[in-house]
């Protein structure tokens, strides 16, 4: 099933990139797949779709292993009008970092 493939690819990619949020991704994936099972998707279609999604995620993650997206950098925010400010409703959200311009597109 296409839905299972997309869900598996998204889940594997997100867990790899944001492991501290795995519980959230587990809940989302489980809820989505349980809903789809009720929509008469056969278990075999879900298993096959999940396998395809896992393959896609593995390929994407393998291809971006040296794209410089994980490079560490230091960013000092400029607390002046006209510059990015932290989101007041999500104060723990951090900046993406200035080295992001060096990431190899995929």
C-alpha positions in Angstrom: 0.0 0.0 0.0 1.3 3.4 -0.9 0.2 4.9 2.4 2.3 2.3 4.3 5.3 3.0 2.1 5.1 6.7 2.7 4.5 6.3 6.4 7.5 3.9 6.8 9.8 6.1 4.8 8.9 9.2 6.8 9.1 7.3 10.1 12.6 5.9 9.4 13.9 9.2 8.1 12.5 11.2 11.0 13.7 8.8 13.7 17.2 8.8 12.1 17.3 12.6 12.0 15.5 13.4 15.2 16.0 10.4 17.6 14.9 12.3 20.7 11.4 12.5 19.2 11.1 8.8 18.5 8.1 8.4 20.9 6.2 11.0 19.0 6.9 9.4 15.7 6.0 5.9 17.1 2.6 7.2 18.1 2.0 8.9 14.8 3.0 5.9 12.7 1.0 3.4 14.8 -2.1 5.6 14.7 -1.9 6.1 11.0 -1.4 2.4 10.2 -4.1 1.3 12.6 -6.5 3.7 10.8 -5.5 2.2 7.5 -6.0 -1.3 8.7 -9.6 -0.3 9.4 -9.9 0.9 5.8 -9.5 -2.7 4.6 -5.9 -2.5 3.6 -4.7 -6.1 3.7 -1.9 -6.9 6.1 0.2 -8.1 3.2 -0.2 -4.7 1.4 0.9 -3.0 4.6 4.0 -5.3 5.0 5.0 -4.8 1.4 4.4 -1.0 1.5 6.5 -0.8 4.7 9.3 -2.7 3.1 9.4 -0.3 0.2 9.2 2.7 2.5 12.1 1.3 4.6 14.2 0.8 1.4 13.5 4.4 0.3 14.4 5.8 3.7 17.6 3.8 3.8 18.6 5.0 0.3 17.9 8.6 1.1 19.8 8.5 4.4 22.7 6.6 2.8 22.9 9.2 0.0 23.0 12.1 2.4 25.5 10.6 4.8 28.2 13.1 3.7 26.0 16.0 2.6 27.3 18.3 5.5 23.9 18.6 7.1 25.2 17.3 10.3 28.2 19.6 10.5 28.4 21.6 13.7 28.6 25.3 13.7 28.2 28.2 16.1 25.5 30.8 15.7 25.1 33.8 17.9 21.6 35.3 17.5 21.4 39.0 16.8 18.7 40.3 19.1 17.8 43.4 17.0 14.7 44.2 14.9 14.9 42.7 11.5 16.7 39.5 12.6 15.2 36.2 13.4 13.8 35.9 16.9 13.0 32.7 18.9 9.4 31.6 18.6 7.8 32.6 21.9 5.5 29.6 21.9 8.4 27.2 21.3 11.3 28.8 23.2 13.4 25.6 23.1 13.4 25.4 19.3 16.9 26.2 18.2 18.4 27.9 15.1 19.3 25.7 12.1 22.8 27.2 12.0 24.8 29.2 9.5 26.7 26.3 7.9 23.4 25.0 6.4 24.4 26.8 3.2 27.1 24.2 2.7 24.7 21.3 2.5 24.8 19.4 -0.7 21.3 19.3 -2.3 19.8 15.9 -3.0 
